Amino acid sequence: MNRNFLLAFNVVLLILVGVLFYLHFSSASKTHVPEATKVMANNASNAPAGPAGPFKIAYFEMDSIENNYEYLKEVKDELKAKENQLSGQLNSMKNRYMQKVNKFQQEAQTMTQERQGAMQQELMQEQKMIQNKEQAMGGDLQDESFKKMQVVNKTIEDFLKNFNKDKGYSYILAAQPGTIYFKDSSYDITMEMLRGLNGSYKKKDKG
């Protein structure tokens, strides 16, 4: 009897405690709003409204632009020609150096030790000069490539800004392997973009 009474009493106590907790926290939530919540609410009410209407995105195939944009093809050809020219100069220097090395190896046994030492020193200096020249040429070519590609990218960017004036796209993305995993071809503007880019380039070239 006593055990049943104590069990019933404990159950009643748990219910009363639960009711008290509920009343306490429900009244606190009505009367107290955290400061952070107030700040967030104020920021939300003061934030500028987003653009109305549908969200539009288009894309173009970057490899098609690289292969078919005439201005970009011309820039790549110029850089390739410059690279071939520098490679030709370096190859000539290296060939002359190797001729001297071969000659030294053939005549080394007939030279005095003093002469051998002088020739070795001369060859080492020439080798270092060629290495420095190669490094400088590579740096110059890299800088020129970077500057020319910046101009190309700016040309494409300016074209797209003008192109999008009556299109209303929120974003125009460059699709490259590994960057976009699904594409709806109805939003592909590659061909339209190429026609505009090449048309603008031909006008500029004639002018």
URCORHU-V33730 format. One record per residue. N is the residue number from 1. RES is the residue in one letter. OMEGA is omega in radians with two decimals (none if undefined). Layout:
# URCORHU-V33730
n=<N,N>
res=<RES,RES>
omega=<OMEGA,OMEGA>
This chain:
# URCORHU-V33730
n=<1,2,3,4,5,6,7,8,9,10,11,12,13,14,15,16,17,18,19,20,21,22,23,24,25,26,27,28,29,30,31,32,33,34,35,36,37,38,39,40,41,42,43,44,45,46,47,48,49,50,51,52,53,54,55,56,57,58,59,60,61,62,63,64,65,66,67,68,69,70,71,72,73,74,75,76,77,78,79,80,81,82,83,84,85,86,87,88,89,90,91,92,93,94,95,96,97,98,99,100,101,102,103,104,105,106,107,108,109,110,111,112,113,114,115,116,117,118,119,120,121,122,123,124,125,126,127,128,129,130,131,132,133,134,135,136,137,138,139,140,141,142,143,144,145,146,147,148,149,150,151,152,153,154,155,156,157,158,159,160,161,162,163,164,165,166,167,168,169,170,171,172,173,174,175,176,177,178,179,180,181,182,183,184,185,186,187,188,189,190,191,192,193,194,195,196,197,198,199,200,201,202,203,204,205,206,207>
res=<M,N,R,N,F,L,L,A,F,N,V,V,L,L,I,L,V,G,V,L,F,Y,L,H,F,S,S,A,S,K,T,H,V,P,E,A,T,K,V,M,A,N,N,A,S,N,A,P,A,G,P,A,G,P,F,K,I,A,Y,F,E,M,D,S,I,E,N,N,Y,E,Y,L,K,E,V,K,D,E,L,K,A,K,E,N,Q,L,S,G,Q,L,N,S,M,K,N,R,Y,M,Q,K,V,N,K,F,Q,Q,E,A,Q,T,M,T,Q,E,R,Q,G,A,M,Q,Q,E,L,M,Q,E,Q,K,M,I,Q,N,K,E,Q,A,M,G,G,D,L,Q,D,E,S,F,K,K,M,Q,V,V,N,K,T,I,E,D,F,L,K,N,F,N,K,D,K,G,Y,S,Y,I,L,A,A,Q,P,G,T,I,Y,F,K,D,S,S,Y,D,I,T,M,E,M,L,R,G,L,N,G,S,Y,K,K,K,D,K,G>
omega=<3.13,-3.13,3.12,3.13,3.14,3.12,3.13,-3.14,3.12,3.11,3.12,3.14,3.12,3.13,3.14,3.11,3.11,3.12,3.13,3.09,-3.13,-3.13,-3.10,-3.04,3.10,3.10,3.14,-3.12,3.14,-3.03,-3.04,3.06,-3.13,-3.10,-3.14,3.13,3.11,-3.14,3.14,3.13,3.12,3.12,-3.13,-3.13,-3.13,-3.09,3.12,3.14,3.11,-3.12,3.13,3.09,-3.09,3.14,-3.02,3.10,3.04,3.11,3.02,-3.13,-3.05,-3.12,3.08,3.09,-3.13,-3.07,-2.99,3.07,-2.98,-3.13,3.13,3.10,3.13,3.12,3.13,3.10,3.12,3.13,3.11,3.11,3.11,3.12,3.12,3.12,3.14,3.11,3.11,3.12,3.14,3.13,3.10,3.11,-3.13,3.13,3.10,3.12,-3.12,3.07,3.11,3.13,3.14,3.13,3.12,-3.13,-3.14,-3.02,-3.03,-3.09,-3.13,-3.10,2.99,3.12,3.12,3.13,3.10,3.13,3.14,-3.14,3.11,3.10,3.13,3.14,3.11,3.11,3.14,3.10,3.12,3.12,3.13,3.12,3.10,3.12,3.13,3.12,3.14,3.12,3.11,3.10,3.12,-3.14,3.11,3.12,-3.14,3.12,-3.13,-3.12,-3.13,3.14,3.03,3.11,3.12,-3.14,3.11,3.11,3.12,3.14,3.13,3.11,-3.10,3.09,3.12,3.13,-3.03,-3.11,-3.13,3.14,3.10,3.08,3.06,3.09,2.96,-3.00,3.03,-3.12,3.09,3.14,3.11,-3.13,3.12,-3.03,3.04,-3.14,3.00,-3.01,3.11,3.11,3.14,-3.11,-3.01,-3.06,3.10,3.13,3.12,3.11,-3.14,-3.13,-3.11,3.08,3.12,-3.12,3.13,3.11,-3.12,-3.12,3.12,-3.12,none>
